[in-house]
C-alpha cells in the first residue's frame, strides 16, 4: 500500500483486521524538511538584510557627506525640539511650536540650494496666503455670518484650482512648485480656521513666526555645518562627465585596434552615465540659482551655461554610443587595412580626448587657458586631416596588388569590390570618429568658452607652471581633489 | 553755452550779471520721455503677463485633463473643509480636522498612481511612527520625568538620522521617499507633544483618523472623477515615442535624398523627445506600480518591460541623432552615386519604420501580431541585403568611366581616390542606417516580444480584418484614439 507521499506500513492482526503503523520516520522527516526550509528562509532573509545594509553602508562610505547630512537633520530636529522642552521658549511661541518642528522635517534638503529653495518658497507662500486669507476673511465677515462659509469656500475653490494649474507651467514648476503647495495649504488652513477661531490674527502670526524660526534654523544648519552646495556639485559634475567621455573615447578606439585590457573595458562604459544626466544637471542648476555667493561663485554665476556644456557633452556621448556599436564588426576588417588607419585613428582619439580634458581643466580650475585649448584644437584638426589623408590613400593600398597581377577588368572589379566591402566598417568607424571630433570642436569648445566669458574666469598667470602634464593626457586626480578641497574650504 | 543735455539760454543784464532762462521745453520733453518710458514698461508688462497667460491656457487646451485635475483638487478641498463647516462632522474629529485638510493639499497628485503612492506612504508611515513614538514614550515615562526628554531626544535623533540616510538608497528613494519624511514628521510630533500633552493616545488617534479621512477622500476623487492612470499614460507614451522615431527615420532619409518639405523638417526633430524621456518614463512606471487593476491592466502588469522598450527606443534615437548629423554632408556626394543607393536606402528606412510601427501597434492594441511583425522584420532584412548589394556594386560604378579611357595606372588611382572620398559620407550614412535597423531588430523587437509575453497580450483573431493598412505604413490615428477612449472608458 502506498499513499501519494510515501510508503505506509500496516500490521495484519490475528482477527483479520489490519492496523496502520504510525509512519514516525516519515513525519520526522517532514518536520526536518520544514525546519530546514524555515532555516533556509531565515538565513536567506538575514543575508538579504545584511546585503541591503552593506550596500547602504557602502553608499555612505563612498560619499561621507551623506552621513553628515543625516547628522545635520538630527541636530536641527534636536535644536528645534528645544522650543518644546524649554519652558521660556515654549511660553514664547505657544503650542504652535509644532509648526517649527514640521518645517524642519519638511524643508531640510541635501544641498544648500535645495534647502533655500524650500525655505524661501515656504516663507513667501505662507506670508502671501496668510495675508490674502485674512483679507478675504475680513471681507466675508462684513457680509454676515450666514454668507461667510460660502464666500470662503468659493474663494478657496478658485484659488486652489488656479494655483494647482500654475504648477503645470514649466517655469513655475521648476522654481515655485513647493511654494504653490504651501500657498494652498496656508490659505485653506487660515480661511477654514477663521470660521471657528476668533483670534485669527494671532494664529496667523504664530504660524508665520514659527515657520520663520524653523526655516532660519534649517538655513543656518545647512550653510554652517559641512555645507553641500548644489552649484559646486554641478561645477564638479560637468568636468567629471567630460573626463568620462574622454576616457570612453580613448578606450573605444584602443579596443577597436586590439589594445584593450580589463581596465579599459570598464572605462569604456563611462559615457553611459552622461547619456542620462540631463535631469540631475537641471535640478542642480535649479537649486544653484537660489544659493548665495560661495567659494568662487557669485550669486549670479551663469549656471545655465553649465547646462549647455552638459548638452554638448551628451551630444558627444550619443556619437560615442554609436561608435561603440562599431566594435562588434571590428574583426571583419583585415588587419593589414586596419594597420593603415591605426596610427591616425589613435592620434585623433588622443588629441580629441586631450581637447576634452583641457576644457574640463578650464572649468574645474576656472582659468581660461585659451592658448592651450587652441593648441589642442589645432592638434585635433591636424589629426583629422591626417586621418582623412590616410583614408584617401586607402584605395592605393587596395589596388596595389593589381600592379603585380594581370590587368584583367574582371579581376580588377572583383578585388576592388571585395576590398571596399571589407573596408566599409573601418571607414564608418573613422568617419564617426571625425564626427565626434567635430562635435567636440563645434559644441563643447564653444559652450565652454561661453561659460568662461560669462563666468568671468581668470586669465592664467604666465609665470605659474601649468599643473597638468599635457603629454600624459591625464588630469592629475590628486590635483583635482586639492582644488575641490580649496573651493569647499573657502 | 551748452550743458550736457542741450542748449541753455541766458540773458545778460544791465549790471553785467547774467540770468539763465528756464528751459521749460526741455523739462517738458523730459517728462514726456519719462511718461513714454513708463507707458512702454506697463505695456511690456501687460504683454508679458498676457503671453504667460496665453501659454498657460494653451497648455490646458492641449490636454484638458489638466483643467479637470485642478477642478478635482478644488472639489476635494471643498469636501474636506465640510468637516470644519458642519457642526456634527466637526464635533466628530475635533480641532485636528485641520490634518485632513493638510493631507488633501499635500497628497493629491496628477495621476492615480502618484496619489496612491503618497496616500499609502502617508498612512503607513503615520501608523508606524505613531506606534513607535507611543511605545518609546511609555518606556521613557517609566524612567521618570527627569530622564524623559533625554530618552525621547536621543531616540528622535537616531531615528531621524537613520531614516534620512535610508532616503539615499535608490530603492527606498523610488518607493518610500515620501513615507520617510512622514515617518520622521509623525515621530517627532508625537514624541515632542508627549512631553506637554497628557492625552497623547487621543492625539495620535485623532491624527491617524483625520489622515485616513483625507487620504480616502483623495483616493476616491482621483479614481472616480476623470482618473488619469500613470500606467495608461506610460502605455500610450511608449508607442507614441516609437512612432516619433519612425517618423524621424523616414524624414531623415527623405531629407538626405532631397525629398524634404516643411512638414518633414518638423517631424525630423521628433526623436529629440525620446532622447531625454528616461526620467519621466521611470516616474510613470514607479507610480503605475501602485495602481489597482484598471482597463486592460492587471495589478501586476509588467511595467518594467515598458522601461526596457523605452531603453531600446532611446538606443535607436541615439543612432538617428548621429544619422541626422550626416545631413550636413549630403551635398558632398555626387548626385549620380547618391541615385545608385537612393532606392535601397529609402526602402530600408520604410521597412524599418514599418517594423517600429507594427511594434507600436502591438503595444497600443495589446495584441500579438507575431506573423505581421515577422513579415515586417523579414522585409527589413531583405532591404538590408539589398542595400549591402548596392554598396557592393558601387565600385563598378566608380570604375565604369575607366573602360572608355586610357588605362593609365596614375589615372586609375586618381579616379578611384576621388570617388572613394566622395562616396565615404554616403557609405557612412548607409552603414548607420543598417546599424539603426539592426538595433531595431535586436533590441526593440526583442523587448516588445518580452512585454507581449509577460503582459499576456491577446492573440489576434484571424477572422478579424486587420485595422491597419500595412501598405501605407501609417497608424490610423482615429483608430488609436478610439482604442484610447475604450481603455479609458473601462
Boltz contact constraints between the chains, C-beta under 6 A:
constraints:
  - contact:
      token1: [A, 56]
      token2: [B, 169]
      max_distance: 6.0
  - contact:
      token1: [A, 59]
      token2: [B, 168]
      max_distance: 6.0
  - contact:
      token1: [A, 66]
      token2: [B, 168]
      max_distance: 6.0
  - contact:
      token1: [A, 70]
      token2: [B, 161]
      max_distance: 6.0
  - contact:
      token1: [A, 70]
      token2: [B, 164]
      max_distance: 6.0
  - contact:
      token1: [A, 70]
      token2: [B, 165]
      max_distance: 6.0
  - contact:
      token1: [A, 71]
      token2: [B, 161]
      max_distance: 6.0
  - contact:
      token1: [A, 73]
      token2: [B, 160]
      max_distance: 6.0
  - contact:
      token1: [A, 73]
      token2: [B, 164]
      max_distance: 6.0
  - contact:
      token1: [A, 74]
      token2: [B, 157]
      max_distance: 6.0
  - contact:
      token1: [A, 74]
      token2: [B, 160]
      max_distance: 6.0
  - contact:
      token1: [A, 74]
      token2: [B, 161]
      max_distance: 6.0
  - contact:
      token1: [A, 77]
      token2: [B, 160]
      max_distance: 6.0
  - contact:
      token1: [A, 77]
      token2: [B, 188]
      max_distance: 6.0
  - contact:
      token1: [A, 78]
      token2: [B, 153]
      max_distance: 6.0
  - contact:
      token1: [A, 78]
      token2: [B, 157]
      max_distance: 6.0
  - contact:
      token1: [A, 81]
      token2: [B, 192]
      max_distance: 6.0
  - contact:
      token1: [A, 84]
      token2: [B, 192]
      max_distance: 6.0
  - contact:
      token1: [A, 84]
      token2: [B, 195]
      max_distance: 6.0
  - contact:
      token1: [A, 85]
      token2: [B, 149]
      max_distance: 6.0
  - contact:
      token1: [A, 101]
      token2: [B, 188]
      max_distance: 6.0
  - contact:
      token1: [A, 105]
      token2: [B, 184]
      max_distance: 6.0
  - contact:
      token1: [A, 105]
      token2: [B, 185]
      max_distance: 6.0
  - contact:
      token1: [A, 149]
      token2: [B, 85]
      max_distance: 6.0
  - contact:
      token1: [A, 153]
      token2: [B, 78]
      max_distance: 6.0
  - contact:
      token1: [A, 157]
      token2: [B, 74]
      max_distance: 6.0
  - contact:
      token1: [A, 157]
      token2: [B, 78]
      max_distance: 6.0
  - contact:
      token1: [A, 160]
      token2: [B, 73]
      max_distance: 6.0
  - contact:
      token1: [A, 160]
      token2: [B, 74]
      max_distance: 6.0
  - contact:
      token1: [A, 160]
      token2: [B, 77]
      max_distance: 6.0
  - contact:
      token1: [A, 161]
      token2: [B, 70]
      max_distance: 6.0
  - contact:
      token1: [A, 161]
      token2: [B, 71]
      max_distance: 6.0
  - contact:
      token1: [A, 161]
      token2: [B, 74]
      max_distance: 6.0
  - contact:
      token1: [A, 164]
      token2: [B, 70]
      max_distance: 6.0
  - contact:
      token1: [A, 164]
      token2: [B, 73]
      max_distance: 6.0
  - contact:
      token1: [A, 165]
      token2: [B, 70]
      max_distance: 6.0
  - contact:
      token1: [A, 168]
      token2: [B, 59]
      max_distance: 6.0
  - contact:
      token1: [A, 168]
      token2: [B, 66]
      max_distance: 6.0
  - contact:
      token1: [A, 169]
      token2: [B, 56]
      max_distance: 6.0
  - contact:
      token1: [A, 184]
      token2: [B, 105]
      max_distance: 6.0
  - contact:
      token1: [A, 185]
      token2: [B, 105]
      max_distance: 6.0
  - contact:
      token1: [A, 188]
      token2: [B, 77]
      max_distance: 6.0
  - contact:
      token1: [A, 188]
      token2: [B, 101]
      max_distance: 6.0
  - contact:
      token1: [A, 192]
      token2: [B, 81]
      max_distance: 6.0
  - contact:
      token1: [A, 192]
      token2: [B, 84]
      max_distance: 6.0
  - contact:
      token1: [A, 195]
      token2: [B, 84]
      max_distance: 6.0
  - contact:
      token1: [A, 276]
      token2: [B, 278]
      max_distance: 6.0
  - contact:
      token1: [A, 278]
      token2: [B, 276]
      max_distance: 6.0
  - contact:
      token1: [A, 279]
      token2: [B, 279]
      max_distance: 6.0
  - contact:
      token1: [A, 318]
      token2: [B, 318]
      max_distance: 6.0
  - contact:
      token1: [A, 318]
      token2: [B, 321]
      max_distance: 6.0
  - contact:
      token1: [A, 319]
      token2: [B, 322]
      max_distance: 6.0
  - contact:
      token1: [A, 321]
      token2: [B, 318]
      max_distance: 6.0
  - contact:
      token1: [A, 322]
      token2: [B, 319]
      max_distance: 6.0
  - contact:
      token1: [A, 322]
      token2: [B, 322]
      max_distance: 6.0
  - contact:
      token1: [A, 325]
      token2: [B, 435]
      max_distance: 6.0
  - contact:
      token1: [A, 392]
      token2: [B, 417]
      max_distance: 6.0
  - contact:
      token1: [A, 392]
      token2: [B, 421]
      max_distance: 6.0
  - contact:
      token1: [A, 395]
      token2: [B, 416]
      max_distance: 6.0
  - contact:
      token1: [A, 395]
      token2: [B, 417]
      max_distance: 6.0
  - contact:
      token1: [A, 395]
      token2: [B, 420]
      max_distance: 6.0
  - contact:
      token1: [A, 413]
      token2: [B, 396]
      max_distance: 6.0
  - contact:
      token1: [A, 416]
      token2: [B, 395]
      max_distance: 6.0
  - contact:
      token1: [A, 417]
      token2: [B, 392]
      max_distance: 6.0
  - contact:
      token1: [A, 417]
      token2: [B, 395]
      max_distance: 6.0
  - contact:
      token1: [A, 420]
      token2: [B, 395]
      max_distance: 6.0
  - contact:
      token1: [A, 421]
      token2: [B, 392]
      max_distance: 6.0
  - contact:
      token1: [A, 424]
      token2: [B, 427]
      max_distance: 6.0
  - contact:
      token1: [A, 427]
      token2: [B, 424]
      max_distance: 6.0
  - contact:
      token1: [A, 428]
      token2: [B, 428]
      max_distance: 6.0
  - contact:
      token1: [A, 428]
      token2: [B, 431]
      max_distance: 6.0
  - contact:
      token1: [A, 431]
      token2: [B, 428]
      max_distance: 6.0
  - contact:
      token1: [A, 435]
      token2: [B, 325]
      max_distance: 6.0
